[in-house]
C-alpha cells in the first residue's frame, strides 16, 4: 500500500449522512478507501452506500455517543474489510444558538454528550484498537502504515463567540482532548489531527436554531462561505501524508470571514 494515499485504507466516519461527513465519505472513497459510515438516519446511509458502491461501504446507524454503537462501527471495519480501521473521522456533532445566558438549557446536556463525551469515547476506543495493531513495535517501526484520528472542531473553539458560546465551550473542550490525545498517541504512531472550520453551508445552522435571516446576513457579509467539500479536501490532505508526516491542525475560514 502506498503510505501517501488513502487507497487501501479503512475509514470510519461519524455524522456521514450529510454535510462535511458526506463530503468526506465521497472524497475518501474517490481515493480508494473502504468506509464505515455512521449517522442516525439508516435509510440515508443505505442510499449513500448504494451510490458509492456497497462492496466498499458498511453502515452502522445509531447514536454516535453511545459506546455500544461506537464498538459496532469499529467492529464493522474488521468484520467487513478484514482488519481494524486505520482512519477515524470524528465529525458528528450538533450546534446550539445562544450564550450561557440565552441558550436553551434543556439542550445543554445532549450537546455536551454528543460533541464532547461521544468524541472522547471514540478517541479512546479507536486509539486502543490502533495501538493493538502496532503492539510490540518501537521507534520508527510503529510507522509501518498511517493511522489517523481526525477531529472536526470549529473556529468558535478557538475564539469565544457570544452568539454561540455554549456550543463553543464544547469545541474548546474537544480541542483540548485532541491535543492531549496527540501528545499521548503520536509517539506511538497514531496521528491525531484537528480541523477548525469557520462558517460552512450545511444543515448545521438550521439544526442549531440560528435565525435564518441572521445566517443569511452573515453569509452575505463574509461570503462565499465554505462548502463541505472544502473541509473534506482538508481531511483527504491529512490522510494523504506519509506515516512519518503529521498535519496536526488546520484552521480554515472563508477568505472574507474576519471573526470568529
DALINGI-V673059 format. One record per pair of residues at least 24 apart in sequence whose C-alpha atoms are under 10 Angstrom apart, sorted by the first residue. I is the first residue (numbers start at 1). J is the second residue. Records with the same first field share a line. If there is no record, write none. Layout:
I: J + J
This chain:
1: 145
2: 145 + 146 + 240 + 242
3: 143 + 144 + 145 + 146 + 239 + 240 + 241 + 242 + 243 + 244
4: 145 + 146 + 237 + 238 + 239 + 240 + 241 + 242 + 243 + 244 + 245
5: 31 + 32 + 33 + 146 + 236 + 237 + 238 + 239 + 240 + 241 + 242
6: 30 + 31 + 32 + 33 + 34 + 86 + 87 + 146 + 236 + 237 + 238 + 239 + 240 + 241
7: 31 + 32 + 33 + 34 + 239 + 240
8: 32 + 33 + 34 + 86
9: 33 + 34 + 35 + 81 + 83 + 84 + 85 + 86 + 87 + 145 + 146 + 147 + 239
10: 34 + 35 + 36 + 56 + 57 + 77 + 78 + 81 + 82 + 83 + 84 + 85 + 86 + 87 + 88 + 147
11: 35 + 36 + 37 + 57 + 74 + 77 + 84 + 85 + 86 + 87 + 88 + 89 + 147 + 148 + 149 + 239
12: 36 + 37 + 38 + 57 + 58 + 59 + 60 + 70 + 73 + 74 + 76 + 77 + 84 + 85 + 86 + 87 + 88 + 89 + 90 + 126 + 149
13: 37 + 38 + 39 + 59 + 73 + 87 + 88 + 89 + 90 + 91 + 92 + 150
14: 38 + 39 + 40 + 60 + 61 + 62 + 63 + 64 + 65 + 70 + 73 + 88 + 89 + 90 + 91 + 92 + 93 + 119 + 122
15: 39 + 40 + 41 + 45 + 61 + 62 + 63 + 64 + 89 + 90 + 91 + 92 + 93 + 94
16: 40 + 41 + 44 + 45 + 48 + 59 + 61 + 89 + 90 + 91 + 92
17: 41 + 42 + 43 + 44 + 45 + 46 + 47 + 48 + 61 + 92
18: 44 + 45 + 48 + 92 + 202 + 203 + 204 + 228
19: 91 + 92 + 200 + 201 + 202 + 203 + 204 + 227 + 228 + 229 + 231 + 232
20: 91 + 92 + 152 + 200 + 201 + 202 + 203 + 204 + 227 + 228 + 229 + 230 + 231 + 232 + 235
21: 89 + 90 + 91 + 92 + 152 + 228 + 229 + 231 + 232
22: 48 + 91 + 228 + 229 + 232
23: 227 + 228 + 229 + 230 + 231 + 232 + 233 + 235
24: 89 + 91 + 228 + 229 + 230 + 231 + 232 + 233 + 234 + 235 + 236
25: 49 + 52 + 57 + 89 + 232 + 236
26: 51 + 52 + 229 + 232
27: 229 + 232 + 233 + 234 + 235 + 236
28: 232 + 233 + 235 + 236 + 239 + 240
29: 53 + 56 + 57
30: 236
31: 236 + 239 + 240
32: 56
33: 57 + 87
34: 58 + 77 + 80 + 81 + 85
35: 59 + 76 + 77 + 80 + 81 + 85 + 87 + 88
36: 60 + 73 + 74 + 75 + 76 + 77 + 80 + 81 + 85 + 88
37: 61 + 73 + 76 + 77 + 89
38: 62 + 63 + 64 + 69 + 70 + 72 + 73 + 91 + 92
39: 63 + 64 + 92
40: 64
55: 80 + 81
56: 80 + 81
57: 81
63: 92 + 114 + 118
64: 90 + 91 + 92 + 93 + 113 + 114 + 115 + 117 + 118 + 119 + 121 + 122
65: 92 + 93 + 110 + 112 + 113 + 114 + 115 + 116 + 117 + 118 + 119 + 120 + 121 + 122
66: 113 + 114 + 117 + 118 + 121 + 122
67: 117 + 118 + 121 + 122 + 125
69: 122
70: 118 + 119 + 121 + 122 + 123 + 125 + 126
71: 121 + 122 + 125 + 126
73: 122 + 126
74: 122 + 125 + 126 + 129
83: 133
84: 126 + 129 + 130 + 132 + 133
85: 126 + 129 + 130 + 133 + 147 + 148
86: 126 + 127 + 129 + 130 + 133 + 145 + 146 + 147 + 148 + 149 + 190 + 239
87: 126 + 130 + 146 + 147 + 148 + 149 + 150 + 190 + 191 + 239
88: 122 + 123 + 126 + 127 + 147 + 148 + 149 + 150 + 151 + 192
89: 122 + 123 + 148 + 149 + 150 + 151 + 152 + 193 + 235
90: 115 + 118 + 119 + 120 + 122 + 123 + 149 + 150 + 151 + 152 + 153 + 194
91: 115 + 119 + 150 + 151 + 152 + 153 + 195
92: 118 + 119 + 151 + 152
93: 118 + 119 + 152 + 153 + 167 + 170 + 171 + 204
94: 167 + 170 + 204 + 205 + 207 + 208
95: 164 + 166 + 167 + 168 + 170 + 171 + 204 + 205 + 206 + 207 + 208 + 209 + 210
96: 163 + 164 + 165 + 166 + 167 + 168 + 204 + 205 + 206 + 207 + 208 + 209 + 210
97: 162 + 163 + 164 + 165 + 166 + 167 + 205 + 206 + 207 + 208 + 209 + 210 + 211
98: 161 + 162 + 163 + 164 + 165 + 166 + 167 + 168 + 208 + 209 + 210
99: 161 + 162 + 163 + 164 + 165 + 166 + 167 + 168 + 169
100: 162 + 163 + 164 + 165 + 166 + 167 + 169
101: 162 + 165 + 166
102: 162 + 163 + 164 + 165 + 166
103: 163 + 164 + 165 + 166 + 167 + 209
104: 166 + 209
105: 166
108: 166 + 167 + 170
111: 166 + 167 + 170
112: 166 + 167 + 169 + 170 + 171 + 173 + 174
113: 170
114: 170
115: 152 + 153 + 167 + 169 + 170 + 171 + 173 + 174
116: 169 + 170 + 171 + 172 + 173 + 174 + 175 + 177
117: 170 + 173 + 174
119: 151 + 152 + 174 + 177 + 178
120: 174 + 177 + 178 + 181
122: 149
123: 149 + 150 + 151 + 177 + 178 + 181 + 192
124: 181
127: 181 + 184 + 185 + 190 + 191 + 192
128: 185
130: 185 + 188 + 189 + 190
131: 185 + 188 + 189 + 190
134: 188 + 189 + 190
135: 188
137: 188 + 189
138: 187 + 188 + 189
139: 187 + 188 + 189
140: 187 + 188 + 189 + 243 + 244
141: 188 + 189
142: 187 + 188 + 189 + 190 + 243 + 244
143: 187 + 188 + 189 + 190 + 242 + 243 + 244 + 245
144: 189 + 242 + 243 + 244
145: 189 + 190 + 242 + 243 + 244
146: 189 + 190 + 191 + 239 + 240 + 241 + 242 + 243 + 244 + 245 + 246
147: 186 + 189 + 190 + 191 + 192 + 239 + 242 + 243
148: 186 + 189 + 190 + 191 + 192 + 193 + 238 + 239 + 243 + 246
149: 178 + 181 + 182 + 185 + 190 + 191 + 192 + 193 + 194 + 239
150: 178 + 191 + 192 + 193 + 194 + 195 + 235 + 238 + 239 + 248 + 249
151: 175 + 177 + 178 + 192 + 193 + 194 + 195 + 196 + 235 + 249
152: 178 + 193 + 194 + 195 + 196 + 197 + 231 + 235 + 250
153: 178 + 193 + 194 + 195 + 196 + 197 + 198 + 249 + 250 + 251
154: 194 + 195 + 196 + 197 + 198 + 199 + 251 + 252 + 253 + 260
155: 195 + 196 + 197 + 198 + 199 + 251 + 252 + 253 + 259 + 260
156: 196 + 197 + 198 + 199 + 259 + 260
157: 196 + 197 + 260
158: 196 + 251 + 260
159: 259 + 260
160: 259 + 260
161: 259 + 260
162: 260
163: 210
164: 208 + 210
167: 208
171: 196
175: 249
178: 248 + 249
179: 248 + 249
182: 248
186: 246 + 248
189: 243 + 244 + 246
190: 243 + 244 + 246
191: 238 + 239 + 243 + 244 + 245 + 246 + 247 + 248
192: 246 + 247 + 248 + 249
193: 235 + 238 + 239 + 246 + 247 + 248 + 249 + 250
194: 235 + 238 + 247 + 248 + 249 + 250 + 251
195: 231 + 234 + 235 + 238 + 247 + 248 + 249 + 250 + 251 + 252
196: 231 + 249 + 250 + 251 + 252 + 253
197: 226 + 228 + 230 + 231 + 234 + 250 + 251 + 252 + 253 + 254
198: 225 + 226 + 231 + 251 + 252 + 253 + 254 + 255 + 257 + 258 + 259 + 260
199: 223 + 224 + 225 + 226 + 227 + 252 + 253 + 254 + 257 + 259 + 260
200: 224 + 225 + 226 + 227 + 228 + 229 + 230 + 231 + 252 + 253 + 254
201: 225 + 226 + 227 + 228
202: 226 + 227 + 228
218: 257
219: 254 + 256 + 257
221: 256 + 257 + 258
222: 253 + 254 + 255 + 256 + 257 + 258 + 259
223: 254 + 255 + 256 + 257
224: 254 + 255 + 256 + 257
225: 253 + 254 + 255 + 256 + 257
226: 252 + 253 + 254 + 255
227: 254
230: 254
